[in-house]
Amino acid sequence: MPQDTAHGRLTTVTDETFAATVLAGDRPVVVDFWAEWCPPCRTVSRHLAELAEEFGDALRFVTLNSDENPETTRAYQVMSMPTMLVFRDGQVVGSIVGARPKNHLRLSFGRHVAGWQPPA
């Protein structure tokens, strides 16, 4: 699933690595909360791997298996899969709950990147 992305642009985080990777991040971070039992999570994961390539270093994409990391999932009150939270300076600044088309994700995440313009 997310760990096996073709491009390697998605980083897996855990309860133990979340603070250092996400909250202390030097750029906006998209956290994909997913679970093995969630079919729509697979589609979203593919979209996020592709978007990670598009956004490059302007935006970081990470994944967190909610079943294996309940502390972080509870801390951010994630109740549905998939859920994507956008963090900037350690704070949640955006969220998407449920599967969405890639273009919707692109535009939603692009709002969090200074000077970003959608592809023509």
C-alpha positions in Angstrom: 0.0 0.0 0.0 1.4 3.5 0.7 4.9 2.2 1.6 5.2 0.5 -1.8 4.8 3.6 -4.0 6.6 3.5 -7.3 8.1 6.9 -6.8 9.2 6.6 -3.2 7.9 10.2 -2.5 5.6 9.0 0.3 7.1 8.6 3.8 5.6 6.3 6.3 5.2 7.8 9.8 4.2 6.2 13.1 3.1 7.4 16.5 6.7 7.5 17.4 7.9 9.5 14.4 4.9 11.7 13.8 6.1 14.8 15.9 9.6 14.9 14.3 8.4 14.3 10.8 5.1 16.2 10.7 4.9 18.7 13.5 8.5 19.9 13.2 8.3 19.9 9.4 10.0 22.7 7.5 7.2 22.9 4.9 3.5 22.0 4.7 2.9 18.2 5.2 -0.1 16.2 4.0 -0.8 13.2 6.3 -2.8 10.4 4.8 -4.5 8.4 7.5 -5.4 5.0 6.0 -6.1 1.4 6.8 -5.6 -2.0 5.1 -9.4 -2.7 5.2 -10.2 0.5 3.3 -10.6 0.0 -0.5 -10.8 3.8 -1.3 -7.5 4.3 0.6 -5.7 2.4 -2.2 -6.9 4.8 -4.9 -6.1 7.8 -2.7 -2.6 6.4 -2.1 -1.9 6.2 -5.8 -3.1 9.8 -6.3 -0.9 11.0 -3.5 2.1 9.3 -4.9 1.6 11.1 -8.2 0.9 14.4 -6.5 4.0 14.1 -4.4 6.0 14.0 -7.7 4.1 17.0 -9.0 4.6 19.1 -5.9 8.2 18.0 -5.4 9.9 19.6 -2.4 7.2 22.3 -1.9 4.9 19.9 -0.1 5.7 16.7 1.9 3.4 13.7 1.7 3.4 11.1 4.5 1.2 8.1 5.3 0.1 6.8 8.7 -1.6 3.4 9.1 -4.4 4.2 11.6 -4.8 0.7 12.9 -1.2 0.4 13.7 -0.9 4.0 15.1 -3.9 4.6 17.3 -2.4 7.4 19.4 -2.0 9.8 16.6 -5.3 8.8 15.0 -7.1 9.5 18.3 -5.2 12.7 18.9 -6.5 14.2 15.6 -10.0 12.7 16.0 -9.7 10.8 12.7 -12.9 8.8 12.4 -13.2 7.9 8.7 -10.8 6.5 6.2 -9.2 7.9 4.2 -8.6 11.2 5.9 -5.9 13.7 4.8 -4.8 16.4 7.1 -2.5 19.3 6.0 -0.1 20.6 8.7 1.9 23.8 8.6 4.0 24.9 11.6 2.7 22.0 13.6 -1.0 23.0 13.2 -3.8 21.4 11.1 -4.6 24.0 8.3 -6.7 21.8 6.0 -8.5 18.5 5.8 -10.2 16.2 3.4 -12.3 13.3 4.5 -13.1 10.5 2.0 -11.8 9.7 -1.4 -11.7 12.5 -3.9 -10.6 12.8 -7.5 -6.9 13.6 -8.0 -7.6 17.1 -9.4 -9.7 18.0 -6.3 -6.7 16.9 -4.1 -4.3 18.8 -6.3 -6.2 22.1 -6.0 -6.9 21.6 -2.3 -3.3 20.9 -1.4 -2.0 23.6 -3.8 -3.7 26.3 -1.6 -1.1 25.5 1.0 1.9 26.1 -1.2 3.0 29.7 -1.7 3.1 30.7 -5.3 1.7 27.4 -6.6 -0.3 27.4 -9.7 -2.3 24.5 -11.1 -0.9 22.9 -14.3 -2.3 24.4 -17.5 
